[in-house]
Amino acid sequence: MDIRDQLKNLFPDHQEKDFEMPQEKFVQKEPLSCKFEKKGRNGKPVTLIEGFEGNDEELKKISKKIKTTLGIGGSEKDGVIVIQGDNRDKIMKILQEMGYKTKRIGG
C-alpha cells in the first residue's frame, strides 16, 4: 500500500487532481535598446536590438516574431538581433506588445 492509498483511506471525499508547478516567468530588468546603424555594413542600414537578458531560444522567438510580422530579413547572434532596414518604430511597437520595455537610441 503506497502513500496515495493511505491518503484515500484517511480522506475518502478528497478528489485527486493533477497539479503542475507554475513555471517561473522571466522578467527583463533593463529595457531593450533599438538603434539604427550603417557602419561596417557596406552602407546598408540595419536596426540593432540589444540588451536581452534571456536565453538564446527566447531571443530566436523574438527575432522570428519581428521578422515574420514585418516581412523582412535579419539574424540573431551574441544576444543581439539584427534586422534589415530602419524599422525602429515598428519593432519597438511589436516588442511592447510582447511585454518588453524598449528605448530608442539615436535620431
The 8 nearest C-alpha neighbors of each residue, nearest first, counted from 0:
[[1, 4, 2, 5, 3, 6, 8, 7],
 [0, 2, 4, 3, 5, 6, 7, 8],
 [1, 3, 5, 4, 6, 0, 7, 8],
 [4, 2, 6, 5, 1, 7, 0, 8],
 [5, 3, 7, 6, 2, 1, 0, 8],
 [4, 6, 2, 8, 3, 7, 9, 1],
 [5, 7, 9, 3, 8, 4, 10, 2],
 [6, 8, 4, 11, 10, 5, 9, 3],
 [9, 7, 5, 6, 10, 11, 4, 3],
 [8, 10, 6, 7, 11, 5, 4, 12],
 [11, 9, 7, 13, 12, 8, 6, 5],
 [10, 12, 7, 13, 8, 9, 6, 14],
 [13, 11, 10, 14, 7, 9, 8, 15],
 [12, 14, 11, 10, 15, 7, 6, 9],
 [15, 13, 16, 12, 11, 7, 10, 17],
 [14, 16, 13, 17, 18, 7, 3, 12],
 [17, 15, 18, 14, 13, 19, 3, 20],
 [16, 18, 19, 15, 14, 20, 21, 13],
 [17, 19, 16, 20, 15, 21, 14, 22],
 [20, 18, 21, 17, 22, 16, 23, 15],
 [19, 21, 22, 18, 23, 17, 24, 16],
 [22, 20, 19, 23, 24, 18, 25, 17],
 [23, 21, 24, 20, 19, 25, 18, 26],
 [22, 24, 21, 25, 20, 26, 19, 53],
 [23, 25, 22, 26, 21, 27, 53, 98],
 [26, 24, 23, 27, 53, 52, 22, 28],
 [25, 27, 28, 24, 53, 52, 99, 23],
 [26, 28, 29, 52, 25, 30, 99, 51],
 [29, 27, 26, 30, 52, 100, 51, 31],
 [28, 30, 27, 31, 50, 100, 51, 52],
 [31, 29, 100, 101, 32, 102, 28, 99],
 [32, 30, 101, 50, 49, 51, 100, 102],
 [31, 33, 102, 49, 48, 101, 103, 30],
 [34, 32, 48, 103, 47, 104, 87, 102],
 [33, 35, 104, 47, 46, 105, 103, 32],
 [34, 36, 46, 45, 85, 47, 33, 105],
 [35, 37, 45, 44, 38, 46, 34, 47],
 [36, 38, 44, 42, 43, 40, 45, 39],
 [39, 37, 40, 36, 42, 41, 43, 44],
 [38, 40, 41, 37, 42, 43, 36, 44],
 [39, 41, 42, 43, 38, 37, 44, 45],
 [42, 40, 43, 39, 38, 37, 44, 45],
 [43, 41, 37, 40, 44, 38, 39, 36],
 [42, 44, 40, 41, 37, 45, 84, 83],
 [45, 43, 37, 84, 36, 85, 42, 83],
 [46, 44, 84, 83, 36, 82, 85, 35],
 [45, 47, 35, 82, 85, 34, 81, 84],
 [48, 46, 81, 34, 33, 80, 49, 35],
 [49, 47, 33, 80, 32, 79, 31, 81],
 [50, 48, 79, 32, 31, 51, 47, 33],
 [49, 51, 31, 52, 32, 30, 48, 29],
 [50, 52, 49, 53, 31, 78, 58, 27],
 [51, 53, 50, 27, 54, 78, 28, 29],
 [54, 52, 51, 57, 55, 58, 25, 27],
 [53, 55, 56, 57, 58, 52, 51, 78],
 [56, 54, 58, 57, 59, 53, 78, 77],
 [57, 55, 59, 58, 54, 60, 53, 61],
 [56, 58, 60, 59, 55, 54, 61, 53],
 [57, 59, 55, 61, 56, 60, 62, 54],
 [58, 60, 62, 56, 57, 61, 63, 55],
 [61, 59, 57, 63, 58, 62, 64, 56],
 [62, 60, 64, 58, 59, 63, 57, 65],
 [61, 63, 59, 65, 60, 64, 66, 58],
 [62, 64, 66, 60, 65, 61, 67, 59],
 [63, 65, 61, 67, 62, 66, 68, 60],
 [66, 64, 62, 68, 63, 67, 69, 61],
 [65, 67, 63, 71, 69, 70, 68, 64],
 [66, 68, 70, 64, 69, 65, 63, 71],
 [69, 67, 65, 66, 70, 64, 71, 63],
 [68, 70, 66, 67, 71, 65, 89, 90],
 [71, 69, 67, 66, 68, 72, 65, 64],
 [72, 70, 66, 69, 83, 73, 67, 82],
 [73, 71, 83, 66, 82, 70, 74, 67],
 [72, 74, 82, 81, 83, 66, 71, 75],
 [73, 75, 81, 80, 82, 76, 72, 62],
 [76, 74, 80, 79, 81, 59, 78, 62],
 [75, 77, 79, 78, 80, 74, 81, 55],
 [76, 78, 79, 75, 80, 55, 49, 58],
 [77, 79, 76, 51, 80, 49, 75, 58],
 [80, 78, 49, 76, 77, 75, 48, 81],
 [79, 81, 75, 48, 47, 74, 62, 82],
 [80, 82, 47, 74, 73, 46, 75, 79],
 [83, 81, 73, 46, 45, 72, 84, 80],
 [84, 82, 45, 73, 72, 46, 44, 71],
 [85, 83, 45, 44, 86, 46, 82, 43],
 [84, 86, 46, 45, 87, 35, 44, 83],
 [87, 85, 89, 88, 84, 90, 46, 83],
 [86, 88, 90, 89, 85, 91, 33, 46],
 [87, 89, 91, 90, 86, 92, 103, 85],
 [88, 90, 92, 91, 86, 87, 93, 69],
 [91, 89, 93, 87, 92, 88, 86, 94],
 [90, 92, 94, 88, 93, 89, 87, 95],
 [91, 93, 95, 89, 90, 94, 96, 88],
 [94, 92, 90, 96, 95, 91, 89, 97],
 [95, 93, 97, 91, 96, 99, 92, 90],
 [94, 96, 98, 99, 92, 97, 93, 100],
 [95, 97, 93, 98, 94, 92, 99, 91],
 [98, 96, 94, 95, 99, 93, 61, 92],
 [99, 97, 95, 96, 94, 100, 93, 27],
 [100, 98, 95, 94, 97, 101, 30, 27],
 [99, 101, 30, 95, 31, 98, 102, 94],
 [102, 100, 31, 30, 32, 91, 99, 103],
 [101, 103, 32, 31, 30, 33, 104, 100],
 [102, 104, 33, 32, 34, 105, 101, 87],
 [105, 103, 34, 33, 102, 32, 106, 35],
 [104, 106, 34, 103, 35, 33, 36, 102],
 [105, 104, 103, 35, 34, 87, 36, 33]]
